[in-house]
Amino acid sequence: MSTTSTRPDSQSQHSSVHSETVRSAVNISDDEEYSTKPEFIYGGPFIKVEKPCPFLNTATPMNVQLQGTFKKSFAYYSLKERLPIILTKVIDYLSREGSKIKSANSASDEDIRGYIQYITKLKNDLVTNKKYDLLTVDTPEARKWNEWISNTENQYYFTNIWVFSECYVYRRLREGCELSKGLQNFDPFDEQKEQSFVNSLEPMCVVADKLMTMLPPSDKDKRKADFMTLLKICLWANKCDLSLSLGEQVTLNSADGSSGVKKIIDPFQIVNDLKDKLLVDDTAKISDLVVTKAEAVARAIEGNTNLKTKCSCNRLATLAGLPPCKQECCEEAKPSEEGATEGEAQQVPCPGKLTVPPTVMFDVVCDNAGYELFADLCLAHFLVSQNIVKKVRFHVKRIPWFVSDVTPRDFKYVIRSCAQASYSREVPMESKPEGEAEAAEPEGLRSVNSNNLANLGGIWRKLVDDGTFVVMCDDFWTSPHVYKDMKQHDPDLYRKLQFAVAVMFKGDLNYRKLLGERNCNPTLGFEAALQGFTPAPLIALRTVKADLVCGLPKGKWEQLNGIDDKWMEKGDYGVIQLCAKTEALRASERPCAPGGEVGDV
């Protein structure tokens, strides 16, 4: 009696006499059933059989999580083509610039060779759909990863959900540095991110000039209009995603005019030009909600007699940006007793017990470094300058992530580079179209320079120094979890977000995690798509670069799909969405976690 092979990549069935021999010859283990194997093995006899296969020649079905098993999905293309190319480019960079990397990191030839070999194996495991390897570094965060890997039902790159596999690859890329003595602080994408900043100097100069006119206190109508415009600047800045472009540099606009002189790249003109590409525009609602919520929180804080200017809880100090006392975080700080010595800090409730935020703050969950982070800083500066909020918290990645995601080092680099910027260019003024008022002929030159950009960089340094801008880098942002599971995996971060008047999530990865990596009906409302994740009012700014979306008008998805069935993969369309529903801030039953979360900027 013969045994039937159920391996999806085998092309044959053999008798029981040869079964174990063949398995031994090609080193097939029980945990490799979905990995790629040779299609023909010498030693027959073999009988062709129909076999089950994890891959389906279809797009992702409705209400199913994105994964690489659907061959007409962007997840399959990303795992099969995009990620391997990104890994190959890191290998090429290490080979090409090995001497420079060694010098900058005090690394050795052995460090470089070892990292290349590590990435080469990682790439091979990915393209052949091997089972995940456990991390070998021994840190609390790595042990969590190993627990998540062990507990996941599908432990293969293509058969698990896309976001898990993609996050796993970038976590493994970081582990290769952790295992190398000389590459502990190496960022394989650092050079690309810095070049992206340099390539975006002109649009940053244009935005800086305009922003300076938006910062002085203004009437409500102008403030709302400026707020809405800056949200759109932040949206279209999200086009500059190096992971989508496979590490190639992205510019907003490179078209030349009829004169042969390159046009000035004006992001405000781009906002106007792309208005028909904005599929959902909740900017007016966002402006109204943030202002109203901020005013309500300010009134609540003013009426709260428990919060003092110093706190006895390090965790609360981190959350509020207040100077902490030299005491350990406790489950519940007791009120100061009468007769306390002068200068002794008055104790306040543990943050787990607070029901009023410690200050009026707005949160940004960042995506890309370079121009996109610059745009986020502009919005943050506007909110503070208009006295809408007192503090802006930027949530960034602790480690290099998805090529161009912001790390604490990137945050520091962008502000420093803005302050040190030196750029100037003049081009002839463009003619106005016929029929418009004023002369049709161009007059004079239009000049763009970095004076205001440098001024902003200097101001932002001070805002970081005085705690108005705070950088946070919780491990959850580099975990594989979708956001509806945040309260389960990181309840402290969930509660931290509850203190914000609103949380703005930037980019495609955040959007995928907000929607639970689920291919929902494109007309499903944003609130319903969040599946209960409502720590605060949520804002999503995202140019569409993956095949899931929600909140579209009826018939819009079909219309766009009829024009271009790949429209969801190119970043040409965008959404600005708001979920105003929020879970009430109540006293927690859990003690707060010790320690702070502020990144070193």
Sequence and secondary structure as in RCSB ss.txt:
>XXXX:A:sequence
MSTTSTRPDSQSQHSSVHSETVRSAVNISDDEEYSTKPEFIYGGPFIKVEKPCPFLNTATPMNVQLQGTFKKSFA
YYSLKERLPIILTKVIDYLSREGSKIKSANSASDEDIRGYIQYITKLKNDLVTNKKYDLLTVDTPEARKWNEWIS
NTENQYYFTNIWVFSECYVYRRLREGCELSKGLQNFDPFDEQKEQSFVNSLEPMCVVADKLMTMLPPSDKDKRKA
DFMTLLKICLWANKCDLSLSLGEQVTLNSADGSSGVKKIIDPFQIVNDLKDKLLVDDTAKISDLVVTKAEAVARA
IEGNTNLKTKCSCNRLATLAGLPPCKQECCEEAKPSEEGATEGEAQQVPCPGKLTVPPTVMFDVVCDNAGYELFA
DLCLAHFLVSQNIVKKVRFHVKRIPWFVSDVTPRDFKYVIRSCAQASYSREVPMESKPEGEAEAAEPEGLRSVNS
NNLANLGGIWRKLVDDGTFVVMCDDFWTSPHVYKDMKQHDPDLYRKLQFAVAVMFKGDLNYRKLLGERNCNPTLG
FEAALQGFTPAPLIALRTVKADLVCGLPKGKWEQLNGIDDKWMEKGDYGVIQLCAKTEALRASERPCAPGGEVGD
V
>XXXX:A:secstr
       TT   B  HHHHHHHHHHTT  GGGTTS   S  TT   B      S BSS   TT B BTTBTTSHH
HHIIIIIHHHHHHHHHHHHHHSHHHHHHHHT  HHHHHHHHHHHHHHHHHHHTT B     S SHHHHHHHHHHH
H S  BTTTSBHHHHHHHHHHHHHHHHHTSTT TT  TTHHHHHHHHHHTHHHHHHHHHHHHHHSS   HHHHHH
HHHHHHHHHHHHTT  TTTTTT    S   B TTSSB    HHHHHHHTGGGEEEE HHHHHHHHHHHHHHHHHH
HHT SS  SSBS HHHHHHHT  B SS   SS     TT  TT       GGG SS SS EEEEE  BSTHHHHH
HHHHHHHHHHTTS SEEEEE  SS  TTTB  HHHHHHHHHHHHT   EEEEE     TTSSS SS  SEEEEES
HHHHHHHHHHHHHHHTTSEEEE  GGGGSS  GGGHHHH HHHHHHHHTSS EEEEHHHHHHHHTTTB   TTS 
HHHHTTT  SS EEEEEE  SS      TTHHHHHHHH TTGGGSS  EEEEEE         SS   SS  B  
 
